[in-house]
Amino acid sequence: MARSKSPIRVTSHGEKMLEVLQKASGEWLTRRQLSDALEKSRLTPYDLDMLELLKEKGLIEMNQRSITGPIGYEWIYRATVAE
């Protein structure tokens, strides 16, 4: 099944994701921590697209952190801080 197009605007779900990251007060959250805060078992491809859109709009930062394991890294996210 083909993946749907990436979102072009921040939806109410995206706003909820941003709110969770803002409440973390600048701390980096893993995908697991973010999905737990959203009361989801895992982030969906749509969630990941929304995170990418939030990043493109300058509302969040995303990065990779090295971990031990087969992949060797995990994605982490945090809200940007207004200057």
PyRosetta script that sets phi, psi and omega in degrees:
from pyrosetta import init, pose_from_sequence

init()
pose = pose_from_sequence("MARSKSPIRVTSHGEKMLEVLQKASGEWLTRRQLSDALEKSRLTPYDLDMLELLKEKGLIEMNQRSITGPIGYEWIYRATVAE")
pose.set_psi(1, 132.9)
pose.set_omega(1, -178.8)
pose.set_phi(2, -72.3)
pose.set_psi(2, 143.8)
pose.set_omega(2, 178.6)
pose.set_phi(3, -77.6)
pose.set_psi(3, 137.9)
pose.set_omega(3, -179.7)
pose.set_phi(4, -66.9)
pose.set_psi(4, 162.8)
pose.set_omega(4, 179.4)
pose.set_phi(5, -64.4)
pose.set_psi(5, 151.9)
pose.set_omega(5, 177.5)
pose.set_phi(6, -64.3)
pose.set_psi(6, 149.0)
pose.set_omega(6, 179.1)
pose.set_phi(7, -64.7)
pose.set_psi(7, 147.6)
pose.set_omega(7, 179.8)
pose.set_phi(8, -104.0)
pose.set_psi(8, -11.9)
pose.set_omega(8, 177.3)
pose.set_phi(9, -140.3)
pose.set_psi(9, 158.6)
pose.set_omega(9, 178.6)
pose.set_phi(10, -77.3)
pose.set_psi(10, 120.0)
pose.set_omega(10, -179.2)
pose.set_phi(11, -88.1)
pose.set_psi(11, 177.8)
pose.set_omega(11, 177.3)
pose.set_phi(12, -62.2)
pose.set_psi(12, -33.7)
pose.set_omega(12, 177.0)
pose.set_phi(13, -66.2)
pose.set_psi(13, -41.0)
pose.set_omega(13, 176.6)
pose.set_phi(14, -62.7)
pose.set_psi(14, -38.7)
pose.set_omega(14, 177.4)
pose.set_phi(15, -64.2)
pose.set_psi(15, -35.9)
pose.set_omega(15, 177.6)
pose.set_phi(16, -67.2)
pose.set_psi(16, -40.2)
pose.set_omega(16, 177.3)
pose.set_phi(17, -62.3)
pose.set_psi(17, -43.5)
pose.set_omega(17, 178.6)
pose.set_phi(18, -62.6)
pose.set_psi(18, -41.3)
pose.set_omega(18, 179.0)
pose.set_phi(19, -60.4)
pose.set_psi(19, -42.7)
pose.set_omega(19, 178.1)
pose.set_phi(20, -60.0)
pose.set_psi(20, -45.1)
pose.set_omega(20, -179.4)
pose.set_phi(21, -67.2)
pose.set_psi(21, -37.5)
pose.set_omega(21, 177.9)
pose.set_phi(22, -65.9)
pose.set_psi(22, -36.9)
pose.set_omega(22, 179.5)
pose.set_phi(23, -68.6)
pose.set_psi(23, -16.6)
pose.set_omega(23, 179.0)
pose.set_phi(24, -77.7)
pose.set_psi(24, -1.2)
pose.set_omega(24, 173.5)
pose.set_phi(25, 53.7)
pose.set_psi(25, 47.4)
pose.set_omega(25, 176.0)
pose.set_phi(26, 85.6)
pose.set_psi(26, -4.9)
pose.set_omega(26, 177.7)
pose.set_phi(27, -75.8)
pose.set_psi(27, 146.4)
pose.set_omega(27, 176.0)
pose.set_phi(28, -77.7)
pose.set_psi(28, 135.2)
pose.set_omega(28, 176.2)
pose.set_phi(29, -115.1)
pose.set_psi(29, 140.2)
pose.set_omega(29, 174.2)
pose.set_phi(30, -80.5)
pose.set_psi(30, 169.6)
pose.set_omega(30, 175.8)
pose.set_phi(31, -60.2)
pose.set_psi(31, -37.9)
pose.set_omega(31, 179.1)
pose.set_phi(32, -63.4)
pose.set_psi(32, -47.3)
pose.set_omega(32, 179.5)
pose.set_phi(33, -61.8)
pose.set_psi(33, -39.9)
pose.set_omega(33, 179.2)
pose.set_phi(34, -67.2)
pose.set_psi(34, -44.9)
pose.set_omega(34, 179.1)
pose.set_phi(35, -65.2)
pose.set_psi(35, -37.9)
pose.set_omega(35, 176.4)
pose.set_phi(36, -61.5)
pose.set_psi(36, -43.8)
pose.set_omega(36, -179.8)
pose.set_phi(37, -64.9)
pose.set_psi(37, -28.4)
pose.set_omega(37, 178.1)
pose.set_phi(38, -89.1)
pose.set_psi(38, 2.7)
pose.set_omega(38, -178.6)
pose.set_phi(39, 57.1)
pose.set_psi(39, 46.5)
pose.set_omega(39, 177.9)
pose.set_phi(40, -122.8)
pose.set_psi(40, 153.9)
pose.set_omega(40, 178.4)
pose.set_phi(41, -74.5)
pose.set_psi(41, -30.3)
pose.set_omega(41, 175.7)
pose.set_phi(42, -163.0)
pose.set_psi(42, 165.1)
pose.set_omega(42, 176.5)
pose.set_phi(43, -81.1)
pose.set_psi(43, 138.6)
pose.set_omega(43, 179.8)
pose.set_phi(44, -88.8)
pose.set_psi(44, 167.6)
pose.set_omega(44, 174.0)
pose.set_phi(45, -56.1)
pose.set_psi(45, -36.6)
pose.set_omega(45, 176.7)
pose.set_phi(46, -62.5)
pose.set_psi(46, -41.5)
pose.set_omega(46, 177.4)
pose.set_phi(47, -59.1)
pose.set_psi(47, -43.9)
pose.set_omega(47, -178.9)
pose.set_phi(48, -65.3)
pose.set_psi(48, -38.9)
pose.set_omega(48, 175.5)
pose.set_phi(49, -63.3)
pose.set_psi(49, -40.0)
pose.set_omega(49, 179.8)
pose.set_phi(50, -65.9)
pose.set_psi(50, -40.2)
pose.set_omega(50, 176.7)
pose.set_phi(51, -61.7)
pose.set_psi(51, -40.3)
pose.set_omega(51, 177.7)
pose.set_phi(52, -62.8)
pose.set_psi(52, -42.0)
pose.set_omega(52, 178.0)
pose.set_phi(53, -64.0)
pose.set_psi(53, -42.7)
pose.set_omega(53, 177.3)
pose.set_phi(54, -60.5)
pose.set_psi(54, -37.2)
pose.set_omega(54, 177.8)
pose.set_phi(55, -67.2)
pose.set_psi(55, -45.8)
pose.set_omega(55, -180.0)
pose.set_phi(56, -60.0)
pose.set_psi(56, -32.2)
pose.set_omega(56, 179.4)
pose.set_phi(57, -83.4)
pose.set_psi(57, -0.9)
pose.set_omega(57, 177.6)
pose.set_phi(58, 78.3)
pose.set_psi(58, 15.7)
pose.set_omega(58, -177.7)
pose.set_phi(59, -88.2)
pose.set_psi(59, -25.1)
pose.set_omega(59, 178.6)
pose.set_phi(60, -137.2)
pose.set_psi(60, 164.3)
pose.set_omega(60, 171.2)
pose.set_phi(61, -113.1)
pose.set_psi(61, 148.7)
pose.set_omega(61, 172.7)
pose.set_phi(62, -135.2)
pose.set_psi(62, 148.2)
pose.set_omega(62, -175.9)
pose.set_phi(63, -154.0)
pose.set_psi(63, 168.8)
pose.set_omega(63, 173.5)
pose.set_phi(64, -109.8)
pose.set_psi(64, 140.4)
pose.set_omega(64, 177.5)
pose.set_phi(65, -119.7)
pose.set_psi(65, 134.3)
pose.set_omega(65, 178.4)
pose.set_phi(66, -69.2)
pose.set_psi(66, 136.6)
pose.set_omega(66, 175.5)
pose.set_phi(67, -140.1)
pose.set_psi(67, 163.3)
pose.set_omega(67, 172.9)
pose.set_phi(68, -82.7)
pose.set_psi(68, 144.4)
pose.set_omega(68, -178.5)
pose.set_phi(69, 143.2)
pose.set_psi(69, 176.8)
pose.set_omega(69, -174.8)
pose.set_phi(70, -64.5)
pose.set_psi(70, -34.3)
pose.set_omega(70, -179.2)
pose.set_phi(71, -83.9)
pose.set_psi(71, -38.4)
pose.set_omega(71, 177.1)
pose.set_phi(72, 91.1)
pose.set_psi(72, -2.8)
pose.set_omega(72, 178.1)
pose.set_phi(73, -154.4)
pose.set_psi(73, 165.6)
pose.set_omega(73, 172.4)
pose.set_phi(74, -139.0)
pose.set_psi(74, 151.7)
pose.set_omega(74, 177.4)
pose.set_phi(75, -83.2)
pose.set_psi(75, 139.9)
pose.set_omega(75, 177.1)
pose.set_phi(76, -131.5)
pose.set_psi(76, 152.7)
pose.set_omega(76, -173.0)
pose.set_phi(77, -139.2)
pose.set_psi(77, 149.0)
pose.set_omega(77, 171.5)
pose.set_phi(78, -155.3)
pose.set_psi(78, 153.9)
pose.set_omega(78, 176.8)
pose.set_phi(79, -72.0)
pose.set_psi(79, 144.8)
pose.set_omega(79, 176.3)
pose.set_phi(80, -73.7)
pose.set_psi(80, 154.5)
pose.set_omega(80, -178.4)
pose.set_phi(81, -101.0)
pose.set_psi(81, 126.3)
pose.set_omega(81, 177.4)
pose.set_phi(82, -69.2)
pose.set_psi(82, 134.0)
pose.set_omega(82, -179.3)
pose.set_phi(83, -98.0)
pose.dump_pdb("model.pdb")
